[in-house]
Amino acid sequence: MRTLAIDLGTKRIGLAMSDQGGQFASPMPMIEVTDPRQAIDPIAGIVSAEGVERIVLGLPLNMDDTLGAQARSVIVWSGELAKRTPAPIVFVDERLSSFEAEQRLITAKRAGAKITRKDRKQAIDSLAAAGFLQSFLDGGLVAIDPESFTSR
């Protein structure tokens, strides 16, 4: 099953796509925006063009398992995306995904990879999306229902 992962930010939207068999996640170019709503049309276009059957959307829960302002804005944004695409949207806990992606980049740089600050900034969100998508595909992350969490 072709799956698109989205790491929604206020300025950068990280994207990752699975292969057709739904086994491997690969980062895609991120989308830069001044408002996350600007990403809805391009993402709907990707869903249509790539035959995406499912969208995995990272939900940035608080460390105490509550929904903060950012998580609530992701939920609202997902409602707008759902109006534009037939692919079902599945939420996953994406806490620490950007930190883990940053750690992978640091390790690669220490191993000799030429990674500039600009490269890191360009790659981090899509690497985070690829990380939580791969975890989801491997069964390490399960779909969550945002309504089962309390708000703060």
TAJOVEN-V586129 format. One line per field, one symbol per residue. ss: DSSP state (H for helix, E for strand, C for the rest). phi: phi as a letter, one per 20 degrees, with the letter a starting at -180 (. if undefined). psi: psi as a letter, one per 20 degrees, with the letter a starting at -180 (. if undefined). A space follows every 50 residues. Layout:
ss = ???
phi = ???
psi = ???
//
This chain:
ss = CCEEEEECCCCEEEEEEECCCCCCEEEEEEEECCCHHHHHHHHHHHHHHH CCCEEEEEECCCCCCEECHHHHHHHHHHHHHHCCCCCEEEEEECCCHHHH HHHHHHHHHHCCCCCCHHHHHHHHHHHHHHHHHHHHHCCCCCCECHHHCE EC
phi = .fcddcdececcdecbcefffmdcdcfdgfdebdbgffefffffffgffe mfdbdddfdefffemdeeffffffffgffffffdbeffddecfdgmffff ffffffffffeofecegfgfffegfffffffffffffenfddfcdgfede dc
psi = ppppqpnprhhpopqqqrrhikhpppqrprppriphhiigghghgggghi kpiqpopponqrhkkrpaggghhgggghhghhiiqipqppqqojpjhhgh gghghgghghiiqnorhggghhhghhhgghghgghghijhpqqqohiiqq q.
//
